[in-house]
């Protein structure tokens, strides 16, 4: 009887090990698109557990300062804007004439905060093949891709973004080109990365010339 129990135990353990090996092999052989690799390097796989994210969007230019704060519940799409002038609460599923300008601001600020995720989220976009190129600010050799938006729909149709990222797929610099113009509209760094329970966010974006800095404060990410 003891021998029989031992044989059953060995078979059970063997099956469990085979299952574990099978799962591990599936993970190892799973292929991700370039968009997913960049997003995952910034913690995209953790996003499904996020219940609320709050942040303050800041821009310092010369001697002026601008800021507005947001709270977003991505599962319900409830948004709260707190600015110097007003507080507006709305749901992104039912944007009206009152919340339209607030939503335009939210889309802009969220894009700066989570552009690495927008690579996966945004539909109607095309992405170029990666190539090694000198980054415009650091002059380092970095990987470059160009994300181009369709000319139809959205608040800023036809825009293009050149992302420069390192071999670990973290974004280091980018170029914004309005309506896919050949000349840059804005070039900034991606720096001061902070880890919010697995979600990596570059809090600072700085231009090479002039006194201009876009940055995030009061960032808080809550999980289910």
Helices and strands as residue ranges (DSSP letters): H 2-29, H 34-41, G 44-49, E 50-61, E 64-73, E 78-82, E 87-91, G 92-94, H 100-121, E 125-127, E 131-134, E 141-149, E 160-165, E 171-177, G 178-180, E 186-189, E 191-196, E 199-206, E 212-223
